[in-house]
Each structure stands twice: as structure tokens, then as C-alpha cells.
Amino acid sequence: MSSDKYYVDRCLDGHPDDFRHLVRRYQKVLMAHLVGQLGNVNEAEEIAQETLVRCYFGLSKLKKPKSFFPWMLGISNRVAKEQYRNRQRRRETLGALAEKKPERRVQYDYPLARTIAQLPDFYRELILLRYYGDHSCKEIAKQLDMPLGTITKTLSRAYAVLREKLGKPAGNMECEVQ
Amino acid sequence: MNCNEYKDKLFAYVEGLLDDSDKEAIAAHLKVCSACRNEVSGTEQLQERLVADGAAYAESDLENAVFDRIVREQTFKLRKIETANYKIGIWRNIMNTKVTKFAAAAVIIIGVVMGYLMFRDTSSVSWADVVEQIRMVKTMSYEWTLTGVMNPGSESEQIGESQRGRFYSQDPGKCRWESLDENGEIRQIIISLFSGNKRSTMVYNLTREGKWDINTTSGIAVNKDELYRTEHLWKTLEKVTSEQAMEIGEKVIDGVAVVGFMATSKKLGLLTPFNGTLEVWVDQDTAVPIQIEAEYQDDGQKDVFMRHVMKNIQWNTPLDEKLFQLPEGVEISERESRPLFFTRTQLKDNVTVWVGPRGGSPVVTEKDIAKVSCGTTSIEREGGNERYRTIIYFDLNEDGEEKLRSHTKTHINEKLLIDFNGEIIYERTIKTEVGPRFIVVLCESEIFEEHELSLKEFEENYLKE
């Protein structure tokens, strides 16, 4: 698996088609991130597209190619805010006539996505990469250039926070030896 | 290990990241500790939930939509620039400058730049800057290398020997190619001089005996290898539309910050035999091209690509007049072209046209011809000799165009038999001019001396209202 830096460099080095690899790698992650924030798949998809297009045109401005992922999430947050403002404005003028596309049949776990969206940045990024980006812990460690132990510990803490927020207490952690 | 120490490892246990001894220790601990068992089952439940939700996103396919939008936005940006340029008439001015009279090899540079810089995104160099630079060009020189590559980009890539050399041009209409041998010594020189309708080309080849063998011709470029290729590339570029090129970012070449543009044949939808990619790198400060890299399919050999690099491009550096001097006694030939637009444009009922591979079935016939609207007679004069060539342009209908286009696409460089009414029969390769029209050479003084026929006679004999 080539690194993000490799593909970013390739794009900048005259192979724009390599941007496809980054899209494939992060489209699910990005969607999950946005669904969590917006609670709506169609809106999330619109914003995800816009985000990736902006990323493409802005690649040369990305200072650290290996930070593509957090950079992309940052752009998506800005796009989401802009869209939100635009939508507000449109709603004000169009009232209840605002367009509504049918929701897709696929079942998304909105409460889960919302809770992930509320996690601290680093926790959220790891959860997204692990379960929505289909990265193994080892791959994440390699990609972020961190020890595997740090990744598993952080993920473990992220789990604890997630479970707590989802309303499931982490259980009585006092040891009960039978 | 106490329970807290186990707790730290439970997540790694669920993730399957522990080594065997740790795994066994935890499994043993879980048998006796219900709290840790709860913890594990809670973690597993959450993991399942996350995995299931992750799978729900498997349908997300943004790739095509994103790439469609990238192409659309680039097109949109281009149209704005094109419209602006059109309004200020820059395009027309360029086409009227002497620059267009450069040798094909020189023009390619400009063609490339014009073809590509139109696709500029917003960045430090604007299209107008570049146009300005091109308009002011008086001299240009660069170093070139031409390398044959088998199966580029694949594991079985094989790079052939390179040819290299230098190129110089000076406005109006002077250019010089030099090919170098492996020691960097000149082994071939081609000088082409253009002046209005007059043009002349000289080829100097260094023989094995160390003598210079000189050939002079006129009208048509002699060095088929070099000039044909570059001219071809240039013509190809003219077909590039706004949807087809991409800005490919910035880099540094020899300490100069440059912006690049690229087009690929797949995106270009180009006609064969061009098939490949082209990159142009432009100085961000001065808006002039620094380097051009092209990789395209060699004629007739599908797996061989030519890698053509033009670098160290110098603009407006004074060039020695001697570079373009003709040897004594060489005359410049004159070429004149007279078009005639026919008043009748339809083939008479009994006239037949047959274009196809020898011994095969026809690719197009008279039924595929929409009209015959014009012809030209050109006369070349050189050293008291005259040579005539009469050409008729046949405009194909959509059907015919499609047939010829798809045939030439799959039969690169194949010679097609052209049979006009059983009276003019010859073979030739139909290349990129496969647009809506093709050409029939009615007569050529060397070849069809006895059949000489004027355009007026052609109209009378073969065309109807």
C-alpha cells in the first residue's frame, strides 16, 4: 500500500490520475465523518464531492503531503460550514420549498456517526481510519508514523469514550476474581 | 498481571494484535474475571457496530462524480479565459504574427504553449502574460532528446538508444536542427528557411568518410523523422479541447519554479497515430516554457513509444546569423497555391469513388461523400523547373467520416487504395487529416504528367449542381 505522500507527490509530479487512489482510500471515511456532522447522507455526499474537488485543486498548497488526511477533514469542515450557511440563506428565501431528495435505502447508524463526530480530533481520526477507511492498526501506525502501541491505546480510549457517550457504561472495572 | 494490566491489553486482544503468550494469558484471565469479560463483550459489540456501519458506506462511490467535476471545473475556468481572450483579440493577433511562419518544429513549442496555457487555472502566471511572451518571441533554441521506449510504464519497459541534438529558430522563418552523435559531435544539420511562399530545406549529413553530404529540397520538409513527428504533434495539439488538458501542479526545474500542464491521449480522444501524453512546464515568473516532455506512440509500431524531451529552452537569446546561412549557389524555391471553390458541388450520378485497402472491401465510397467543394493547384518553382500538384477536397458525410475514422484508428499507417472513377488510382496513407474531409491528388506533375487536368475541367467532367 503506497502512502498518501506518495500519491500526493505523484499528482504534483504530473500524474493527476493518481488522485483516484486518494479518493478511493478516503471516500468512505469522509462520508462517515460528514454524515456524523450533518446527519444526512445526501448532504454529506454533496459536501464530500466538493471537498475532494477542492483538495485536488489545492494539492499544491498542501505543505505536508503526509498530512493529507487531516487536511482533507479540515477542508470538509469548512465546506460543510459554507454549505450550511448557504442552505440557511436559501431556506430563508425559499421557505419550505427547499428541495428534498429521497434518502437511500442503506441503513446508516446515525447515532453512532453523530457520536464519532463529537469525539476529540485524534480519536475521531483513528476510528474513521480503522473502521471506515478499512485500515488495520498496523497500517494506521505506519501511515501516521507512530508506534503501534500508541495507536491501540488511543483506539482503546476512543472506544471507552464512545461507549460512554452511546449510553453504555464501560462496565464495572473492579476486578472480580471468581 | 493484575486486572488493570489486562485491561490495557483488552483492546489489542479484540483486535487480534497480541502475541500468543499474551493472548493465552488474557484468555485464561477472562475465564475467571467477569468484569473483563464484560469489557471484552462491550468492545466487541461496539466493534461489530462500527464494522457494520463501515460496510454501509461501501456503496459510496464518489470517484467518478469527483473526476467529472474536476474536468467540468477546469473546462469552466478555461471558457472564461477563452472568452476574455477572444474579446481582446489576442488569439487573432497571434495567428497573424510571423511566429506562425516558424518551422513546424519551432511552432510546436508555441502550439504547445497555446494549446495548454489556455487551460490555466488561477495562479501566478496568467494566460495573457504567456500570450504576451509568445508574441514577443524573436529567437528560440532548445536541446532535444528522442528516445524509443518499448512498453513504457510496465515492468517490461525497455529504453532504446537516444538521439539528441539542438534546435534554433529565428523569426522570421529560419530554423536549424542539429543531431549529435554519442560524442556530442554534430552528425546532421538541417536548415529550413521560410519566407512568404518561398521555402527551402537543406540537409547536411556527415558521411562515414567524414565528408558532408548535402541535400537540398524545397516545399516539403525532408527530414521525415524529425519534422514529421514534431509537425504531427503540433497538429495533434490543435485538436486538444478545453476538457482535455489538466494543470498538473508546480515543481522546480534547474532552480526555476514552474507550472505544468498535461494532456493524455485517452482524455484527448485523439486520432491515431498519436497516442500518448504531453507535458509543458512554464516558468512561473516569466510565463515562458522551460521544458516540454512528450511521450507518444511511434508510427506503425503500437508498443513503441517515443519519449521526446525539449529542455533548456531559451527565448530571445541572440543567435548567430551563420547558423542559418545557405551554402553558395543554393536557390530558394517558390511555392504558390491557387484554390478554386466549385459552383457545382455534387458528384455526377455515374462517378465512382472507392477508398479502401487493396484487395479488401471499401471503407468509403461515393455514397459517403457529402460534397466536393474545392480544390487547389500548387506550383513549385525551383531552379527554372516547375512542379504542379492538383488536389481535390472531398467532404464526407457523418457516416463516411465515422467509417474512415474508425478504420484508420485500427489500421495505423496502412496504405489505402484511392480509386477515383477508375481513372485515378493510387495508394497513400491517410493520417490525421481524417476529419470530415479527405484529399484526392488529382495530378502531380512527376506522377501524373500525362493526366494533367485543371480544376475547371474537373468540375465540368465530374460535378453537377
Interface residues (C-beta under 8 A of the other chain):
Chain A: C11 L12 D13 G14 H15 P16 D17 F19 R20 V23 R24 Q27 K28 L30 M31 A32 E45 A48 Q49 L52 V53 Y56 F57 L59 S60 R104 V106 Q107 Y108 D109 L112 A113 I127 R130 Y131 Y132 D134 C137 K138 L148 T152 K153 L155 S156 Y159 L162 R163 L166 K168 A170 G171 N172 M173 E174 C175 E176 V177 Q178
Chain B: N2 C3 N4 K7 D8 L10 F11 A12 E15 L17 V32 C33 S34 A35 C36 N38 E39 G42 T43 L46 Q47 R49 L50 V51 A52 D53 G54 A56 Y57 A58 E59 S60 D61 L62 E63 A65 V66 F67 R69 I70 E73 D121 M246 I248 G249 E250 K251 G260 M262 T264 E279
